[in-house]
Amino acid sequence: MNPSLDSESLQSIAPKLASLSTDVLFNDIWQREGLSPRDRSLITLATLAALGRVQQIPWHLQFAQKNGLRREEIVEAFTHLAFYAGWPAAVTALGCLNEEN
């Protein structure tokens, strides 16, 4: 599996996508009222896991913890997800957790 691109690598490869990620996604969508950053992180992790987008999960695990999610809540979310998105999706997502998360 190839590692996820960090913001600097994305900027050098696809400057417009990097700009859209910053301007639209993180400076607009993530800042909207109606859902807390914590809730948005939980939704994002569940979606990435369900869709098998595991390259993005490690970065979002760290971001989710900055947004107030505890490791135990993330484990519980991935466990819950097993019954809706499938066992392999949940186990793969749990495999992204390490001792730092």
VOMARLUM-984647 format. One record per residue (C-alpha): residue in one letter; x, y, z negated. Coordinates in steps of 0.1 Angstrom, whole numbers, plus 5000, padded with zeros to 4 digits. Layout:
# VOMARLUM-984647
+-----+------+------+------+
: res :   px :   py :   pz :
+-----+------+------+------+
:   a :    X :    Y :    Z :
...
+-----+------+------+------+
This chain:
# VOMARLUM-984647
+-----+------+------+------+
: res :   px :   py :   pz :
+-----+------+------+------+
:   m : 5000 : 5000 : 5000 :
:   n : 5013 : 5034 : 5009 :
:   p : 5014 : 5060 : 4981 :
:   s : 4990 : 5088 : 4981 :
:   l : 5003 : 5121 : 4995 :
:   d : 5010 : 5148 : 4969 :
:   s : 5000 : 5184 : 4977 :
:   e : 5034 : 5193 : 4990 :
:   s : 5036 : 5163 : 5014 :
:   l : 5000 : 5170 : 5025 :
:   q : 5009 : 5206 : 5031 :
:   s : 5039 : 5196 : 5054 :
:   i : 5019 : 5170 : 5073 :
:   a : 4984 : 5186 : 5076 :
:   p : 4985 : 5223 : 5064 :
:   k : 4948 : 5229 : 5073 :
:   l : 4937 : 5199 : 5053 :
:   a : 4958 : 5210 : 5024 :
:   s : 4943 : 5244 : 5025 :
:   l : 4908 : 5231 : 5027 :
:   s : 4915 : 5208 : 4997 :
:   t : 4927 : 5237 : 4976 :
:   d : 4902 : 5264 : 4988 :
:   v : 4870 : 5244 : 4993 :
:   l : 4873 : 5213 : 4972 :
:   f : 4892 : 5224 : 4941 :
:   n : 4885 : 5262 : 4941 :
:   d : 4848 : 5259 : 4950 :
:   i : 4832 : 5225 : 4947 :
:   w : 4850 : 5215 : 4914 :
:   q : 4842 : 5250 : 4900 :
:   r : 4805 : 5249 : 4906 :
:   e : 4780 : 5251 : 4877 :
:   g : 4758 : 5221 : 4871 :
:   l : 4784 : 5195 : 4864 :
:   s : 4813 : 5197 : 4841 :
:   p : 4848 : 5189 : 4853 :
:   r : 4847 : 5158 : 4831 :
:   d : 4815 : 5146 : 4848 :
:   r : 4829 : 5154 : 4882 :
:   s : 4860 : 5134 : 4874 :
:   l : 4839 : 5104 : 4863 :
:   i : 4819 : 5106 : 4895 :
:   t : 4851 : 5109 : 4916 :
:   l : 4867 : 5079 : 4899 :
:   a : 4836 : 5057 : 4903 :
:   t : 4833 : 5067 : 4940 :
:   l : 4870 : 5061 : 4948 :
:   a : 4868 : 5027 : 4930 :
:   a : 4836 : 5017 : 4948 :
:   l : 4849 : 5027 : 4982 :
:   g : 4883 : 5010 : 4976 :
:   r : 4902 : 5043 : 4979 :
:   v : 4928 : 5031 : 4954 :
:   q : 4956 : 5054 : 4967 :
:   q : 4937 : 5084 : 4952 :
:   i : 4929 : 5068 : 4919 :
:   p : 4962 : 5073 : 4900 :
:   w : 4962 : 5111 : 4906 :
:   h : 4925 : 5113 : 4896 :
:   l : 4931 : 5093 : 4865 :
:   q : 4955 : 5119 : 4852 :
:   f : 4932 : 5147 : 4864 :
:   a : 4902 : 5130 : 4846 :
:   q : 4921 : 5129 : 4813 :
:   k : 4930 : 5166 : 4817 :
:   n : 4892 : 5171 : 4822 :
:   g : 4885 : 5153 : 4789 :
:   l : 4878 : 5117 : 4798 :
:   r : 4894 : 5092 : 4774 :
:   r : 4910 : 5060 : 4786 :
:   e : 4883 : 5040 : 4769 :
:   e : 4856 : 5058 : 4788 :
:   i : 4874 : 5052 : 4821 :
:   v : 4878 : 5015 : 4813 :
:   e : 4841 : 5013 : 4804 :
:   a : 4831 : 5031 : 4837 :
:   f : 4851 : 5007 : 4858 :
:   t : 4837 : 4978 : 4839 :
:   h : 4801 : 4991 : 4845 :
:   l : 4810 : 4996 : 4881 :
:   a : 4817 : 4959 : 4885 :
:   f : 4780 : 4952 : 4886 :
:   y : 4772 : 4978 : 4911 :
:   a : 4802 : 4981 : 4934 :
:   g : 4816 : 4946 : 4929 :
:   w : 4840 : 4928 : 4907 :
:   p : 4870 : 4933 : 4931 :
:   a : 4865 : 4970 : 4932 :
:   a : 4864 : 4973 : 4894 :
:   v : 4894 : 4950 : 4888 :
:   t : 4914 : 4969 : 4915 :
:   a : 4905 : 5002 : 4899 :
:   l : 4915 : 4989 : 4864 :
:   g : 4948 : 4978 : 4879 :
:   c : 4956 : 5015 : 4886 :
:   l : 4955 : 5022 : 4848 :
:   n : 4989 : 5020 : 4831 :
:   e : 5001 : 5027 : 4796 :
:   e : 5003 : 5064 : 4804 :
:   n : 4966 : 5066 : 4813 :
+-----+------+------+------+
